[in-house]
Amino acid sequence: MITIRDATENDAEDLLNIYAYYVESTAISFEITKPSLNEFEKRFREIKDHYPYLVIEDDGIIKGYSYAHLFVGREAYSYSAETTIYLAPDSGGLGYGKRLYEELENRLKQMGITNLYACIGVTDKEDEYLTNNSRDFHNHIGYKTVGMFKKCGRKFGRWYDMIWMEKCIGDHVDNPVPVKWRSDT
């Protein structure tokens, strides 16, 4: 049975194990060194108080996670959020990503977020470290490319490009209701 739920600190080690694959074996994350469990837990706590942080389980086994976090860090951007998703390496193509993002988007929309952004590594020539599957996935679920930085990330002795993708999930009204942060509920 597939379930999506809020992540807890008890999930941190499992989530870090998923993330470690992307840090150590791919250029999907431009992070070079896997964070310690303490650092990962600190990041988790900083995010979960304001934004949704979700896990997807299949028969009780975590298959991936997704969260939103601060975009840019200025008050005028409070109606925008950056989205992130990581699936267990054996879990791609099973619909987990789409389900996670649908739930994440629903929760963000309820908070009053209007714009979503994803920062994605891309390449002209796919290799063993980076394909364009993340770009294609985001495009499939309604994100559009809005910017590209050429050869801005270097990992595994190679240069990779990065794109920003955007999806609008709310109306841009003149007097929006303030965002309802998770810590406010």
Residue pairs with C-beta under 8 A, 6 or more apart in sequence:
1 58
1 59
2 56
2 57
2 58
2 96
2 99
3 56
3 57
4 54
4 55
4 56
4 57
4 99
4 100
4 103
5 54
5 55
5 57
6 48
6 52
6 53
6 54
6 55
7 15
7 44
7 48
7 53
7 54
7 55
7 65
7 67
9 41
9 44
9 45
11 55
11 62
11 65
12 37
12 40
12 41
12 44
13 37
14 62
15 40
15 44
15 55
15 62
15 65
15 86
16 34
16 35
16 37
16 40
18 62
18 64
18 65
18 86
18 87
18 88
18 89
19 29
19 34
19 35
19 40
19 86
20 34
21 88
21 89
22 28
22 29
22 86
23 29
23 31
23 32
23 33
23 34
23 35
24 34
25 129
26 129
26 130
27 121
27 123
27 129
27 130
27 153
27 155
27 156
27 158
27 160
28 121
28 130
28 134
29 121
30 121
30 153
30 155
30 160
30 162
32 155
35 43
44 53
47 53
47 67
47 68
47 69
48 67
48 182
49 181
49 182
49 183
50 69
50 70
50 181
50 182
50 183
51 67
51 68
51 69
51 70
51 81
51 108
51 182
52 67
52 68
52 103
52 104
52 107
52 108
52 182
53 65
53 66
53 67
54 65
54 66
54 67
54 100
54 103
54 104
54 107
55 62
55 64
55 65
56 62
56 63
56 64
56 65
56 66
56 96
56 99
56 100
57 63
58 96
62 88
63 87
63 88
63 91
63 94
63 96
64 85
64 86
64 87
64 88
64 91
64 96
64 97
64 100
65 85
65 86
65 100
66 83
66 84
66 85
66 86
66 97
66 100
66 101
66 103
66 104
67 83
67 84
67 104
68 81
68 82
68 83
68 84
68 104
68 108
68 113
68 116
69 81
69 82
69 84
70 77
70 81
70 82
71 77
71 80
71 81
71 82
71 115
71 117
72 80
78 179
79 112
79 113
79 114
79 115
79 170
79 176
79 179
80 113
80 114
80 115
80 116
80 117
81 108
81 113
81 115
81 116
81 117
82 116
82 117
82 118
82 119
83 101
83 104
83 116
83 117
83 118
84 118
85 97
85 100
85 101
87 96
87 97
92 133
97 137
98 141
101 141
105 116
105 167
105 169
108 116
108 169
109 169
109 170
110 180
111 179
111 180
111 181
111 182
112 170
112 176
112 177
112 178
112 179
112 180
113 169
113 170
113 179
114 168
114 169
114 170
114 171
114 172
114 176
115 166
115 167
115 168
115 169
115 170
116 143
116 166
116 167
116 168
116 169
117 164
117 165
117 166
118 134
118 138
118 143
118 164
118 165
118 166
118 167
119 162
119 163
119 164
120 134
120 135
120 138
120 162
120 163
120 164
120 165
121 130
121 134
121 153
121 160
121 161
121 162
122 130
122 132
122 134
122 135
122 148
122 160
122 161
122 162
122 163
123 130
123 131
123 132
123 160
123 161
124 161
126 132
127 158
129 155
129 156
129 158
130 160
135 145
135 163
135 165
138 165
138 167
139 145
139 165
141 167
142 167
143 165
143 166
143 167
144 165
144 166
144 167
145 163
145 164
145 165
146 164
146 165
146 166
147 163
147 164
148 161
148 162
148 163
148 164
149 161
149 162
149 163
150 161
151 159
151 160
151 161
152 159
152 160
152 161
152 162
153 159
153 160
153 161
153 162
154 160
